[in-house]
Amino acid sequence: MFSRYLPILEWGRTYNRNVLTDDLMAAVIVTIMLIPQSLAYALLAGLPPVVGLYASILPLVLYAVFGTSRTLAVGPVAVISLMTASAAGAIAEQGTAQYLEAAITLAMLSGVMLAILGILRAGFLANLLSHPVISGFITASGILIATSQLKHILGVTAGGDNWPDMLGSLAASIDETNGWTLAIGIPATMFLFWVRKGAKPALQKVGLPERAADMTAKAGPVVAVALTILAAIAFDLQDKGVNIVGAIPQGLPPFAVPSTDLALIEQLWVPALLISIIGFVESVSVAQTLAAKRRQRISPDQELIGLGAANVASAFSGGYPVTGGFARSAVNFDAGAQTPAAGAYTAVGIALATLFLTPLLFSLPIATLAATIIVAVLSLVDLKTPGRLWRYSKADFAAHIATIAITLIAGVEMGVIAGVVVGLLLYLWRASRPHAAIVGRVPETEHFRNVERHEVFTVPHVLSIRIDEALTYLNARWLEEYVLEEVAERPAVRHVILMCSAVNAIDASGLESLEAINHRLGDGGIGLHLSEVKGPVMDRLQRSHFLEELNGQVFLSQSRAFEKLASDDGAPPEPHDHYLARGLI
Amino acid sequence: MFSRYLPILEWGRTYNRNVLTDDLMAAVIVTIMLIPQSLAYALLAGLPPVVGLYASILPLVLYAVFGTSRTLAVGPVAVISLMTASAAGAIAEQGTAQYLEAAITLAMLSGVMLAILGILRAGFLANLLSHPVISGFITASGILIATSQLKHILGVTAGGDNWPDMLGSLAASIDETNGWTLAIGIPATMFLFWVRKGAKPALQKVGLPERAADMTAKAGPVVAVALTILAAIAFDLQDKGVNIVGAIPQGLPPFAVPSTDLALIEQLWVPALLISIIGFVESVSVAQTLAAKRRQRISPDQELIGLGAANVASAFSGGYPVTGGFARSAVNFDAGAQTPAAGAYTAVGIALATLFLTPLLFSLPIATLAATIIVAVLSLVDLKTPGRLWRYSKADFAAHIATIAITLIAGVEMGVIAGVVVGLLLYLWRASRPHAAIVGRVPETEHFRNVERHEVFTVPHVLSIRIDEALTYLNARWLEEYVLEEVAERPAVRHVILMCSAVNAIDASGLESLEAINHRLGDGGIGLHLSEVKGPVMDRLQRSHFLEELNGQVFLSQSRAFEKLASDDGAPPEPHDHYLARGLI
């Protein structure tokens, strides 16, 4: 009972020295990776760099207690940082106390929402984001994020919430490019690109074993950070107009009580909800992928609670919204983390860094952090998906492209909303006009197939229609129109058989449509019959008056229905002859 | 081509004297019925009575040109009048010029929206309102409307947009009840109730033939109007505190240019959209019911254009939102209307009334109009549906009750929105956890049935799963979890067969889940096989790389798949052996 809501009780019982060693090892590696990332993503969110560190301490501890993934590494991530910048930017200017307050409030709201969704077991809401919408959103976010960082590489001031504005703003300020900043930014970007692909083989060539080479390559950003700090000090770059991180407050995160300003909450709840859902979807995908590799399982509803607790903790310690990140979780996994305790040890590592390392980062050029971000997010841009979707499904392609276009043009919030809405509309459109086929018997068999696809046997006075969809309110109107239209085109028809082998459910609206069809066909002396009704559907029909009013029969199999009605001698249908229905259950 | 958008071109060609006579006859009867109704519904909408007449002239002519129903009678209706009052009341006080402007703007916006939906052929959006939601909304609206009119029967001043407010406001002012108003209102209400049920048999008893008795009974409201006007004059009721209609401007509707105030449009577009959708759903249901009785057909998309034109016409002639009404359309149908021209003749009748009859209505007590409304709307309240839904489907029951409760408590707009949202959430919830069953072979047959419902044959190393739902993004996550969970529970499994006889579609997200399942099962040396894949689904799978990567085979029938894999001798699955798939198309 307790262990359902507190997974720590389960893995904690079997914790031992071996597991501790593995977890500590992984924590050291993730800590080294997370320090520059936290600073960089705080920058992307428009916040002081130290806020990124704060968001990487307490949230990790809380996730370790409540989360179900053994290897997920929680903290600031690129897309959520961009969404935070967009939402807080609508409230106040970057750099103001109101802006920071808005970011903290977002973490609070998002944490509470995630926890509530978890308690309500409403994780299914994340299903509203289809794969094409998510991948479109991630691609567009990657483009937006990379573009937003170009100003730091150039050393100019520029703004914009969407792509056209960003590009325009960049173009307007390109004259002010600072050569020294460029001289840091471009080499740093190139080095980090090389580290991604080329460092591991190079390190192996000089004799490192594969795993060590891989781990060392992951520390590439730390090398870039160290080298550019040295360069900044050596060439006194701050005086030459290069922006540096500057003084970072030393010490543990402050205890902060998040705002309870209702007006602020009213302005922020929609972006907070979007941040929650995107964060949850990203985190769960990562967690599921990693869990499957070790044949472990995660519980999506409990993950909501874990992420909710992490975000609330972030808010109370002066941080901003966090979630499970792909890159760092993969590193954690590869480095051998066994339990969520690895996350707690990482938190200790970051706390130590906050206490003792921040003075070393004083001269770190902002351009280096921008380069870290650009290299990280460009891997999010996926250019293969559009072509693949185009070939497979035009509707999914449309949802994907619409999400990319609207995210680029109207910003991240509108992008997510548009993706959900477009996806739903396309789904509803398809559900409202399902596939149905007139079927006939394949000669010498008991199989019935589409008359347009196969050579089959039919008789003029019996019309067999197979409906390939649940009968729900979304297609109730269509059903009436379709059946009556097909009957109207065939004056000889005296019996209609609805073959229900693919009808997985009939809701109240579908039932009303069936009643209307039964009634109207009855007016014209035409019998309505059902065949191959599934067990659960039949159980439900028994609870209505439909079967008593049915102007025909319910048959166990389509072939029996066709056989009996095809040999019908022309007598009018018997309105209440449904003995077969009684025997079916 | 033209006749698709202008149905008048079709029926106009065969128009002759016989049809003319029928149409004229129907028009006279509908006109007599429509005069008191128009005044009453304008009152309900909080507008001057004459606005109801204006809304019953030009809109009818435009619908006659663009509409596809031969018998639908367009004009002000109760529910739309209530929605208009609610939306315009949020902008200004009743009786002000701003209030009237808001009502006219609603007609304009609603007309434009309907026409756009029609041109986009987006009538399927009306499907978002399920039958339980619509009937809940209509029931709650009936209760709200009847309650809102009680103040006119009592002769007091009261307000409120929702039921608790209305009842509170009534209770607070009940001391001020005007006895003379009550003396008009109560008999008028009783008389109209009697007319509904008792007048026809009574008239038949005194010797009128059935049809004439029916039509005369329909004129009951006119009798009530005439009698109470005479009473008001005879007893000088205006001086005794009874509210009367007073001076109605004589003359044809003014030509009015609707407002293009953007701020107003921004405030009104949501209610206008709701009015459009509710109006469309109500109108199309009526039109379809009547068309089916004469084996005619209507085109829902063209209906959108017809109703759109009618509403734009209403706005340009000083009217408010209109749609097809049930009662008056039924009268039109019963009175023998043959073509939409009957509507145009009705418009002429109302125009004549506006020119010449309005002085006669000076002394008409408002209480009489309120009685007309109360009697009309109480028939909308449907008390049988909740019980019927409870027995058939708890989810539909929940949507129905939620719609009633929220409409009563939070008003009509929130009611419609809540109904749509609750309906969608329940639908998505069900779609996100579809029915699936582990199946086995029914002994001595080729049929496969649920192992929990039937005595069937299975083997430990083959797991057959039948999925009873299209694989879409809504259940993609569920699919992965379900299949992997079932496999994890059965360590002996070496082959998984997904029986796809009820899988009507696989979208890109479903495909990705299948790929993930294939990949993960493959990692564990388990083969993934598909059986009974439908033609259109297979066509689409051929366009992806899935079949090439499939870690198993595609079988035409489940029994062939089971036979082959059950006799498998334990050799590992052959990853690229899918020759059967090639032969299937």
Interface residues (C-beta under 8 A of the other chain):
Chain A: F124 A126 N127 L128 L129 S130 H131 P132 V133 Q288 A292 R295 R297 P300 R388 L389 R391 Y392 S393 A395 D396 G423 L424 Y427 L428 W429 R430 S432 R433 P434 H435 N450 R453 D468 E469 A470 T472 Y473 L474 N475 A476 R477 W478 E480 L484 E485 A488 S501 A502 N504 A505 D507 A508 S509 L511 E512 A516 R520 G524 K534 G535 P536 R540 R543 S544
Chain B: F124 A126 N127 L128 L129 S130 H131 P132 V133 Q288 A292 R295 R297 P300 R388 L389 R391 Y392 S393 A395 D396 G423 L424 Y427 L428 W429 R430 S432 R433 P434 H435 N450 R453 D468 E469 A470 T472 Y473 L474 N475 A476 R477 W478 E480 L484 E485 A488 S501 A502 N504 A505 D507 A508 S509 L511 E512 A516 R520 G524 K534 G535 P536 R540 R543 S544
